[in-house]
Amino acid sequence: MPSNTELKEMTNWLSQEQRKKLAETAEAIVANGKGILAADESIPTAGKRLASIGLENTVENRRAYRELLFSNASKLSILSYCGRRTVKISWWSHPL
């Protein structure tokens, strides 16, 4: 974990307002009761998750799995950030 001095050096090219916004964003992402979802799994990794619950690794099953994650996370207001690759956006049907 970088020290405060190191963090300031890494962001010294940002304006004071940009640094403030960055800090606010970071605080919101790690807020109590919230979580981060890395939703850019490879097809083989998604297949392992599906296999663990007895499902075949198909486009339809991967999409349904992601739908389940996002529909429940958004209903419970527990998701603060989702990372996903741009090239995979077409795989999603849930609008974020």
Buried (B, 14 or more C-beta within 10 A) or exposed (E): EEEEEEBEEEEEEEEEEEBEEEEEEEEEEEEEEBEEBEBBBEEEEBBEBBEEEEBEBEEEBBBBBBEEBBEEBEEEEEBBBBEBEEEBEEBBEBEE
